[in-house]
Amino acid sequence: MSDISQDRADAPAVARPPFPSGLIAPPPETDDFSRQIGEIFKRLSLAAETFPSQAFDRIVGTVLVALGKAVLEEAERQAERLRERKAPARPGIAVSATARRIDFDGWDHGDPEPR
């Protein structure tokens, strides 16, 4: 009985995943378009080498669904921005650089009167 508990104590507390860490690493922070595309292909290639073909087919399907969802969400954001820009002006006072200039005399005390 003591042999079994001793085997469990010798086992590592955290099991290592059976796949490369490159598959679960956070994406690199870069503005380089080519680097971002390369990272997607690199991870798909690692997944193809790591998992059997049926599992890889499911992974590719999930990636394509996620990509489609992200594209639709971004398209909706851009459409909303366009709707906001094309919306009619709100009623009220409009201020612009080309607005008609008028002199306003109300409560213009000007220079104080000499004594």
MOVEN-V153900 format. One record per residue. RES is the residue in one letter. SS is DSSP state (A for helix, B for strand, O for the rest). OMEGA is omega in radians with two decimals (none if undefined). D_LAST is the distance of its C-alpha to the last C-alpha in Angstrom with 1 decimal. Layout:
<<RES,SS,OMEGA,D_LAST> <RES,SS,OMEGA,D_LAST>>
This chain:
<<M,O,-3.14,111.6> <S,A,3.12,109.7> <D,A,-3.11,110.2> <I,A,-3.13,108.2> <S,A,3.12,105.2> <Q,A,3.10,105.3> <D,A,3.13,105.2> <R,A,-3.14,102.1> <A,A,-3.14,100.4> <D,A,-3.11,101.2> <A,O,3.11,99.6> <P,O,-3.09,96.1> <A,O,-3.12,93.4> <V,O,3.13,91.7> <A,O,3.12,93.9> <R,O,3.13,93.0> <P,O,-3.11,92.5> <P,O,-3.11,95.4> <F,O,-3.10,93.1> <P,O,-3.13,91.0> <S,A,3.11,87.6> <G,A,3.13,86.1> <L,A,-3.07,86.5> <I,O,3.13,84.2> <A,O,3.09,81.7> <P,O,-3.13,78.1> <P,O,3.13,77.1> <P,O,3.10,75.7> <E,O,-3.13,71.9> <T,O,3.07,71.6> <D,O,-3.11,69.9> <D,O,-3.11,73.0> <F,A,-3.11,74.5> <S,A,3.13,78.0> <R,A,3.13,78.0> <Q,A,3.11,77.3> <I,A,3.12,80.1> <G,A,3.13,82.4> <E,A,3.11,81.8> <I,A,-3.13,82.8> <F,A,3.12,86.0> <K,A,-3.12,86.8> <R,A,3.07,86.6> <L,A,3.11,88.7> <S,A,3.08,91.3> <L,A,3.13,91.5> <A,A,3.12,91.9> <A,A,3.13,94.7> <E,A,-3.01,96.5> <T,A,-3.00,96.1> <F,O,3.07,96.9> <P,O,-3.01,99.8> <S,A,3.12,99.4> <Q,A,3.11,99.0> <A,A,3.13,96.2> <F,A,3.08,94.6> <D,A,3.10,94.7> <R,A,3.13,92.8> <I,A,-3.14,90.2> <V,A,3.10,89.7> <G,A,3.13,89.4> <T,A,3.12,86.8> <V,A,-3.13,84.8> <L,A,3.09,84.8> <V,A,3.13,83.7> <A,A,3.12,80.8> <L,A,3.10,79.8> <G,A,3.12,79.9> <K,A,3.14,77.8> <A,A,3.14,75.2> <V,A,3.13,75.0> <L,A,3.12,74.6> <E,A,3.13,71.8> <E,A,3.11,69.9> <A,A,3.10,70.4> <E,A,3.10,69.0> <R,A,-3.14,65.9> <Q,A,3.10,65.3> <A,A,3.11,65.9> <E,A,3.10,63.3> <R,A,3.10,60.7> <L,A,3.10,61.5> <R,A,3.13,61.2> <E,A,-3.14,57.8> <R,A,-3.10,56.6> <K,A,-3.12,58.0> <A,O,3.11,56.7> <P,O,-3.12,54.4> <A,O,3.12,50.7> <R,O,3.11,49.5> <P,O,3.13,47.5> <G,O,-3.11,43.8> <I,O,3.10,40.9> <A,O,3.13,42.1> <V,O,3.09,40.1> <S,O,-3.14,41.4> <A,O,-3.11,40.4> <T,O,-3.13,41.4> <A,O,3.14,39.7> <R,O,-3.13,37.9> <R,O,3.07,34.3> <I,O,3.06,31.8> <D,O,3.14,28.1> <F,O,-3.08,26.8> <D,O,-3.05,23.7> <G,O,3.08,23.9> <W,O,3.08,21.0> <D,O,-3.06,19.3> <H,O,3.06,15.7> <G,O,-3.13,15.2> <D,O,3.08,12.1> <P,O,3.14,9.0> <E,O,3.12,6.4> <P,O,-3.12,3.8> <R,O,none,0.0>>
